[in-house]
């Protein structure tokens, strides 16, 4: 089963590095590029154009919004969907205000990288002293740079809750129990809104599940993906 991996806000392919060997047991990996477009729709269209004929989607955070847009746009090509630490909700007014302020600041002062406070908010509190992890998250933001920050932070995040029922592929929702950015209720909304979806909650991690708890995340999604691949083979035989 081919896999298409979609990262989140100001993250790149390194988000998946600790999972790559486990995911490769499922099939060949294509990495989505979120750096060149400013809207969910455009991000989805670019990913579709680069994707194999048929594939499973794994979307993290912002990438979950993109993954759902793809699943609705080309349902005949998407074999399975994994949504990690994401939501169907629109930005709240407070979130939109913070993003607008961040965009205005970077436009005035330039991009100096992701702040330590923003990085810590995305991590489990117990990892606050993990200098290597903080540096790794900051390095992804530095590689993407200010132009990408302005595109992604300036993005208008709309709710797709009313469209969840249009997703027809098998879906696994994965949430982190200590995620300060995405609540358990948001994960349950995805599970309940997508027909037949299941939910797995991983304890001991903040929002950055692929970096904080890669082994637990792989244990949750790899067997599920392999079961979808074998099920599709059986049905198609």
Secondary structure, DSSP 8 states (H G I E B T S, - for coil): --EEEE--TT--GGGGGGGHHHHHTT--EEE---SS-SSHHHHHHHHHHHS-SSEEEEEETHHHHHHHHHHHH-TTTEEEEEEES--S----HHHHHHHHHHHHHHHHH------HHHHHHTS-GGGTT-HHHHHHHHHHHHHHHHHHHHHHHT------GGGGGG--SEEEEEEETT-SSS-HHHHHHHHHHSTT-EEEEETT--S-HHHH-HHHHHHHHHHHHHHHHHHHHHHH-
